[in-house]
Amino acid sequence: MIQPVPYFDPHNKVVPPFSISDNNEDLPSTFGDDDALLSLDTSSVGITSTGHTETVNTSLPSGASSDLQSFASSMKTSELRKPKTTEAIALHYQPNNSSSSGNLDFISMGLIGRETEISTLRYCLANLMASDSSDSDGSKETGPFKELVFIKGPSGVGKSSVARTVEHDLQQEQSNNSNYNGIFIDGKFEMNTMDEPYSGVSKAFDKICRKIKNTKQDSIAEIQQALRDGLGKEVRLLMHLLPQLKDLMSDDQSQSTESTFDMDAFESGMDQLRYAFRVLARVFGAVFSPMVIFFDDLQWADISSLQVLDYLISDTQNPNAMMIIGSYRSEEVNENSLLFNKILAFREKATKFHFHVTEMEIKAFDAATVEKIIATTLTPETTEQGVRLALICIKRTLGNPFFVFEFLKMLHHEGLVSYNSSSKRWTWDMDKIEDATMSTANVVVLLQNRMRKLSNQVQILLQCAAYFGSSFYEPTLDMVWEHHGRRLVGSKID
């Protein structure tokens, strides 16, 4: 089973922490992330991430543990990080059990309202695999070796969740066919690393290096030789972008990289680096086929990363099956954006360089979809009460999936939606819900209000965690807390 691994960038730049204010733009980016289905491990107040749990030390500020536990327990599948484990993806395909457990369960109900988009991705994957098969048996090529898919939509609409269904499909195929060797990897661009060239690309390729090191021991010598032949001296430049590549090549050249590395050469060698990523894709594509790379939040990609994407998808010398999926926030991309113009260029060159371009837009839920979610989660049949609840959800959230789920969870937390164990049914009073939410413009304000109720220590702890973007290590958070968190708590108290 393919298990993508977490990536940590020790050079991640520090950005100002968010604040609990009336300005919605001050909310951390994680609260507007593209997955409406998020997870917080309430047993250890840990953040679930790619087969690995990064935990916040519960002994940090006094009183923070209980507050975080309460906060996490009341928002079972939300805050801080979206799950990327294969197990979390698989949960999308299991029956919902809210009606029998008394706990709201959104994770296991499936991706409701995204059937068309998922079918489109499956078609692209099938087309990719068919073209790969037609070439491998020596017959005339009947289709392109590469698929390029762009998924756009507002923040929180579920772009990442849709893209990750491909990972589930690859794993299903591998479970049915032991000779199947496809891989799904991801690289996420972040706002606080926009000025770092290749940030998202490096994350993706670093994960492939680790995957090879952990699972392809019998092929490492052959892979090392292919990299040496294809990259030459550029392998030393790549090692400083890809720590796992250095580990993969450790018995060959890592001893010389420390003394021979030249930062000026690194900065002047961007063209060589872009070509080097192309060589990496060729070598790794021979190991894993098809290779699906998902680049998340492309609106924050630097120009060098977009050029690498171009180099990868237009490489006619790469005979291996490759699919690149890129998601971006539609509200942050316009006709003057680098990404917008790059997509136009991809459309124009697709035929010449033999790849398909597919574009899809994911929109907010309509009332019918929210009704289906309520029927799936709270009641087995559509009722007048369910329809009314769906309408108020639309009114308060504008159909944004992330906010729809948060709104329903907050109604549950406030006791406005409750489970009757005697009748084994969910119940709610629409008049009370109307009254309780009448003064609230949208669910963002509700989230802000809930966060304001946390203790000063917990709010500052969250601010410290927000420095690191979408992931962090516990020791690093400990260090920031010791140097900055305690001082901030003291100034608040004073």
Secondary structure as UniProt FT lines:
FT   TURN            10..11
FT   HELIX           24..26
FT   HELIX           29..32
FT   STRAND          40..41
FT   TURN            42..45
FT   STRAND          46..49
FT   TURN            50..51
FT   STRAND          52..55
FT   TURN            58..59
FT   TURN            62..63
FT   HELIX           64..74
FT   TURN            75..77
FT   HELIX           86..91
FT   TURN            92..93
FT   HELIX           98..101
FT   HELIX           107..109
FT   TURN            112..113
FT   HELIX           115..136
FT   TURN            137..138
FT   STRAND          146..153
FT   TURN            155..156
FT   HELIX           159..163
FT   HELIX           165..176
FT   TURN            178..179
FT   STRAND          183..188
FT   HELIX           191..193
FT   TURN            194..195
FT   TURN            197..198
FT   HELIX           199..215
FT   HELIX           217..219
FT   HELIX           220..231
FT   TURN            232..233
FT   HELIX           234..239
FT   TURN            240..241
FT   HELIX           243..248
FT   TURN            249..253
FT   HELIX           254..260
FT   HELIX           263..268
FT   HELIX           270..287
FT   STRAND          291..296
FT   HELIX           298..300
FT   HELIX           303..313
FT   TURN            316..317
FT   STRAND          322..329
FT   HELIX           330..332
FT   TURN            335..336
FT   HELIX           338..349
FT   TURN            350..354
FT   STRAND          355..361
FT   HELIX           367..377
FT   HELIX           384..397
FT   TURN            398..399
FT   HELIX           401..413
FT   TURN            414..415
FT   STRAND          417..420
FT   TURN            421..424
FT   STRAND          425..428
FT   HELIX           430..437
FT   TURN            438..439
FT   HELIX           443..452
FT   HELIX           456..466
FT   TURN            467..470
FT   HELIX           474..480
FT   HELIX           481..485
FT   HELIX           486..493
//
